[in-house]
């Protein structure tokens, strides 16, 4: 756990002194449409230097009010999905074992599964708050059980019924929406009911996964699977603000494909979402 020189927003806390550990999982090996999320972690670190460390949303400064270590990107192999997932699980497990909060920058959404698994192994009463345009509840995708289209179904196999709270969902197979009625709490189109969910989860361990395509593509076009009809940036900020005070024991931000938005707007949005999420975790 050596210090990473090229850090997100200049995070300078040594590993031993940090409460939160940021790391990147640059993998998009199961992407079903447009690849490119493997470039997100490095691009976000580079572009984060255009972002202030102070958040007027939460009235906190990420350098002054949070102790965060950036461990850099995992050196993930191409063409071996199971090995990739094992490496992510191994890293996240070490962070959790050291009583720190792992916060991962993806990568495609499948990378969330091993991180959730690592956190679940320490917190068996874990709940998941899932922001996304897509259900991600397929049993398999073209015969593959490990896919960005199946990641929440695999997470459900760990935590079970009533532990997954989905928001912003507006795309998926009919069978996925029907399956969700019996197994998850799924809110279509927006984040209505998030406040009630957060209130019910006070004191319980929570993993937060933000697939950035929950945002409308007019705001966030830099992603692999464009889905019109998403939430606004202000709604995203309000949702993250609602999370503060929760016992968030793990989190991730996934599915930025920076090269599909040459303006850099999508990357700037991703950086700001990550900053706010980190501050919500650190909020006391």
N, C-alpha and C positions, 0 to 999 in steps of 0.2 A: 504494500500500500504506500508507494512512493508518491510524492507530490507531482501532479501533472502540471507542466509549465503553461500549456495553452488551456486555460480554464474558462468555464462559463462565467461571465461577469466578474472575472478576477477573483474567484473564490480562493482564499488564502489559508483557511484553517487546516492545520495538520490533521491527519486521519485520526490520531488518538484523541484529539480534542473536539472533533466534529460530532454533532448530533445527527446530521444528515449527510449521506454519501450519494453524490451524483455520479452516474456512469453511463456510457453509451453502448448500445447494442446495434451496430450498423449491419443489419441483416434484412434482406427482402427476397429470400429464396423461394417463398411460396406465394408471392404476389400474383394475383390472378388477372390483373389488367395491366396497369402501367407501373413498371418498377422504378426504383430510384430512392427509396426511403433509406437505403444504406448510407446515403450522403448527408442525412439530416444532422446527426450529432456534431460532426466536424463543422458543418456550415453554421449551425446555431451557435457554436462557441465563437466562431469568427465574427458573426454578425452581432453577437450580444454586446460588443463593445460600443455599439451605438445606442444602447439602452441605459437609462439611469438606474442606479442601484436603489433609489428611493421609490416606493409605491405610494401614490396619493390615494389609491383605493383602500389600502389597509393601514396607511399611515405608519409604515415600517420601512427600514432600510435593510436590504438583504445582507449587507456587509456588517452593519452595526448590530442588528437584531437577530442574526442567525449564524450558527457555526456550521459551515458547509465545506466538505471536502469534495473535490472533483477528481475522480480516479481515472479520467480519460475513457477511451473506447476499448472494449474488449477486442482482441485480435481473433475474430471469428473466421473459421474456414468456409470456403465456398463448397456447395454441393453436398453437405452433410448436415441435414436439419437436426437430427437427433444429437449430434455432437455439439452443435451450436446451442441447443436448449440445455444440454448438460453444463456447458461452460457458463451460461447465464445463471443457471441454478446454483452452481458452485460459488460464483462471485456473490450473488445476492444472499446466499446462506451464510457466508462469512460475515457480511455486513450485519445481518440480523443477529447472528450469534454474538457479535460485538456490541449489541444493544444500541444499534444505530438504525436509522430509517433509510432504506434503499430507495432512490428515485432515479428511474431509468429513462434515458432518451432513446426512443426507437428511431429507425427500424419500423418494420411492419408490425402489425398487431400481434402476431403469434409470439413475439418475444415477451409479451406480458405473461404468458402461461408459466414458464419456469420461475419467474420472479414471484408470481402469486403463490406458486407451490412452495417456494422457500419461506415465504412469510407465513403461509398456512401451517407449515410444519412446526413453527414456533407458537402460532396463535390459532389453535384448532377451532375457535369460535369466530373466525374471521368472517367479515362481511365485505362485499365488493360494491363500490359505486362505479358505474360504467357509463361514460358519456360517449356517444357514437351516433353516426348516421345509420349504421348497419347492425342487425341483430347479432351476427357472429355466432349463431346457435346451431349451425348445421352439424349433423352427426359426422358427415365427411364431405369433402369437396373433391369431386372427380375421383373418388375412391381413397383419398388421403385424409386421415383423421387429424393430422397435424397441419393446420393451415390457418391463415389469418381469417378465414371464413368460419372456422370452428373453435376459435380460441375461448370464447365465453362458455361454450358447451363443455370444453375440457376443464375450465375452471369450475363449472357447476359439478362436475364429477368429483371434485375435491370438497367443495363447501356444502353442497346439497341444496335442497329446496328452501326458499325464503331468505336466502343470504345474498342474492344478487339483485341490485337495484339499477335498472337501465333507464337512461334518459336520452331524449333527442332522436330516438329510433324512427327512421322513415323508409327503410329499405330492407328487404329480405324475402325469403320464400314464405308463402302462406303457411306452410307447415311449421315454420319457425315461430311465427306469431301465435299460432295455435298452441304449440308446445310451451311457449313462454307463459301462457295463461295459467298453467298448472305448476310451473317450476320457478319462475322469476317474477319480479315486479317490473313491468315494462311500461314506460310512458312514451307514447308516440309523439313525435314532432318537436317537443320542447322539454323544458325542465319543470313543468308543473308538478307540484307535490314533493319537490326536493326538500323544502324546509321541514315538512312532516317526517320525511325519511331520516333526515339528519337528527331531528329531535329524538326519534326512536332509537338511533344508534349511539347516542351520547354514552360515553364510557366503554363502548365496545371497540375492539380492534377493527380498523377499516383499511382496505386497500382501494385506492382511487386510480382508475385508468381512464385517460382522456385520449380518445381517438380524435384528432383534430378535424376530421371530416364531418364532425357534428356541426361545424360552422358552415354557413352558406358559402358556396363557391364564389359568390361575388366578393366575399371577404377573404376567402382562403382557397384560391384555385390551385395551389401547389400541393396536390395530393394525388394518389394513384387512382382512386375510384371516386370521381366527381358525382355528387348527389345533390341536386338543387332542392331548395326548401329548408335549409338549415337555420340554426339560430344566429343571432347577431353577436358581434363581439361584446357589446354591453351585457347581453344575456349571459355570455360565458363568464365575464367578470363577476356578475351578480351571483352566478352559481358557485364560483370558487370562493367568493366572500361568504356564502352560506356555509361552506365547509369548515371555516375556521372554528377552532374549539373542539373539533372531532379528534379522536385518538387515531390519527392516520399513521399506520405502521409500515406503509409501503405505497409507492405510486409510480406512475409512468405517464409520459406524453409521447404519442406515436403517430406515424403515418404522414409526416411531412416529407414530400418529395420536392426539394427546393428548386430543381432545374425546370420544373413546369411553370414556374412563375419568375420570369427574368427580372421583374421589377424589384424582387426581394421582399415584397409585402408579406407574403405568406410566412417567410422565415422570421420577419419582425413580429408577426402575430404569434408564431410558435414560441419565440423567445419571451414575449410578455406573458403568455399563458404559463410558461414554466416558472418565470419569476414569481407570479402571483400564487401558483400552487405551492412553491417552496415556502413562501411567507405564510400561507395558510397552515402548512404543517408546523412551522416554527411558532405560530401564534400562541401566546399564553394569555 
